[in-house]
Amino acid sequence: MAVKFINTKIDAWIEPGQTHNWVYNNAAPREAVWSAQAVPFSTGDSTKGFAEVVELEVTRVWRKLIVTEKKPYPQSQTVDVTIEDEIHYHVKNIGTQKSRYTVYLSAIY
């Protein structure tokens, strides 16, 4: 068994009660089990103080399989098949203050 770790490079701000919807395209390997985690950044400063409580939740993770058939030319009796996996996920701010975060994905295969 192996684990793949992906930094999505998301850098987003989210208001309390708000939900963001994200998609990771061309997820590989196909046989992996995927998970997502929202990781908050500390946003305090020396003038306002560093006291903060951030609560973020990944409320849903799902997979979308897209299979596309393409004929090399219109009269062709053969087709080329393209398969793409997407990982979709929602991040919700369940806290009481505006928060900044990133998302890390992991795949176990």
N, C-alpha and C positions, 0 to 999 in steps of 0.2 A: 504494500500500500504506500502511496506517495501523497504529498500535500503540495499544492501550488498556491502561492500567495500573490495577490494582485493588488497593487496600489492604483485605484481608479483615477487618482490625481484630481478628484473633485475638491473644490474649495468653495463652499456655499454657506450662505447665511440663511437662517430659518426662524421665522417668528413663532411665538407660542401658539400651539394648536394647529399650525400649518403642516401640511404633508407635501413632500417632494417625491416625484416619480422619476426613476432613472432606468436606463437600459445599458447593459454591457453586451456589445455585438461580437459575433464570431467567437463565442465561448468554446474553449477547447481545453481538455479533451472532452469528447461527447459523453463518455461513460462516467464522468465525474459527478459527485454530489456537491452542490454549490451552497455556500452560505454567504451572508453579507453582514457587516458590522459598521455602524456609524460611530466614528471616533471624534469627540469634540476637541476643539482647540481652546486653550485658555485665552480669554479676551480681555482680562483685567489690565489696568495700567496703574502707574504709580500715583497719578492724580485722583483717579476715581476709586482706587483700591482693587485688590485682587479677589475679594470675596465674591464667589459665584457658585451656583449650583446648576449644572446642565443635565437635562434628562432627555435623551434621544432614544428612539425605538425604531428598529426595522420591523414594520408591521406586516410586511408581506414579501415573500420571495417566490418567484415562479419562473418557469422555463417556457420558452416559446420555440418550437421547431418550425422552420420554414423550408419546405421542399419545393424547388422550382425545376420544371422541365423545360428544356430548350431544344428545339430541332436545329441541327446544323444548317439546314435549308428547308424551305416550305414543304417539299415533296418527300422529305426524308422519312424513312420508316424506323429510324433509330432516334433516340433522344439522349441528350446530356442532362444529367441530374445534378443539381447543386443543392447542398444541404447546409443550412445555417442554424446554429443554436444561439438564442439570445437569453440572457438572464435579466429579468425585470425585478425591481424592488422599490419599496416605498420607505421613506424615512420620515418619521413624525417627531415633532418637538412636543414632548409631553410635560415639559417644564414650564416655568413662569417667566423666562426671559429670552430675548433674542439670542441665538447661538450660532456659532460658526463651526463647521465640521467637515470631515472628509469621510470617504467610505473605502473600506478594504474588503475584498472578496477572497474567499478561499475555496479551493476545489480539492476534494479527496477522491483519489482514483486508484 
